[in-house]
């Protein structure tokens, strides 16, 4: 199945999980298009100053893979700087948040896999 960018749905979520600003989701595949235990496969864009607030992943894992830009991740209470090529995995009751503290968009892939 080939899906071109023009066929992907885009949604904007305001103040996601208590974060700042807007979060842009480009849903690469929707859950009904994936036959496995994946409930999210999206490219996410955070403009400078925007963030996704802290949230827990129970009975699932979320993976972020940073494509471009820089930011800060709070990985279960440990704050780390992130940039292109970095990968973050959170799950099994752990929490995380991510924010763009740079001056260009922070773009990353996000995948949520159910246990």
C-alpha positions in Angstrom: 0.0 0.0 0.0 1.5 3.3 -1.1 0.2 6.4 0.6 1.3 9.8 -0.6 1.5 12.9 1.7 -1.6 14.4 0.0 -3.6 11.3 1.2 -2.6 11.6 4.8 -4.9 13.3 7.3 -3.5 16.3 9.2 -4.9 17.4 12.6 -4.0 20.2 14.9 -4.3 19.7 18.7 -4.2 22.7 21.0 -2.4 22.6 24.3 -2.0 18.8 24.0 -1.7 17.0 27.4 -1.4 20.5 29.1 1.4 21.6 26.8 1.9 24.9 25.1 0.7 25.9 21.7 -0.4 23.7 18.8 0.8 20.2 17.8 0.5 19.2 14.2 -0.1 15.5 13.4 0.4 14.2 9.9 -1.1 10.7 10.3 1.0 8.5 8.1 -1.3 5.5 8.6 -4.6 5.6 10.6 -5.2 2.8 13.1 -7.8 1.2 10.8 -5.2 0.9 8.1 -2.7 -1.0 10.3 -3.5 -4.6 11.1 -1.1 -5.0 14.0 -1.1 -3.6 17.5 -0.2 0.0 16.5 -2.5 2.8 17.4 -0.5 5.7 16.2 2.0 6.2 13.4 2.4 9.9 12.7 4.9 12.7 11.9 4.5 15.4 14.6 5.6 19.0 14.3 6.1 21.3 17.2 6.7 24.9 16.3 9.2 26.9 18.5 7.8 27.3 22.0 5.3 24.5 21.6 5.1 21.3 23.7 3.3 18.1 24.5 2.7 17.9 28.3 3.6 15.1 30.5 1.6 11.9 30.1 1.9 8.2 31.1 1.9 5.2 28.8 0.4 2.1 30.4 -0.1 -1.2 28.5 1.7 0.4 25.5 5.0 2.0 24.4 5.5 5.2 22.5 8.6 5.8 20.4 9.8 9.2 19.2 12.4 9.4 16.5 13.7 13.0 16.0 13.9 14.0 12.3 14.9 17.7 12.6 15.1 20.5 15.0 16.0 20.4 18.7 14.1 20.1 21.9 13.9 18.8 25.4 12.4 15.5 26.6 11.4 14.8 30.1 11.9 11.0 30.2 10.3 9.7 33.3 11.7 12.6 35.4 15.0 12.9 33.6 15.3 16.0 31.3 17.5 15.5 28.2 18.2 17.6 25.1 17.3 15.9 21.8 18.1 16.4 18.2 18.1 14.6 14.8 18.7 10.9 15.0 17.8 10.6 18.7 15.2 8.0 19.7 13.1 8.0 22.9 11.0 5.0 24.1 8.5 5.4 26.9 6.1 2.7 28.2 5.1 0.2 30.9 3.7 3.0 33.2 6.5 5.5 32.5 5.8 9.2 31.6 7.3 11.7 29.2 6.9 15.1 27.7 8.6 16.9 24.8 9.1 20.6 24.0 10.6 22.6 21.3 13.2 25.0 22.8 14.8 25.8 19.5 14.1 28.4 16.8 13.0 26.0 14.0 10.2 23.4 14.0 10.9 20.2 15.9 9.8 17.3 13.7 9.6 13.7 14.8 8.0 10.3 14.1 5.7 9.0 16.8 4.6 5.3 17.1 2.4 3.9 19.8 2.5 0.1 20.1 0.0 -1.7 22.3 1.1 -4.6 24.5 
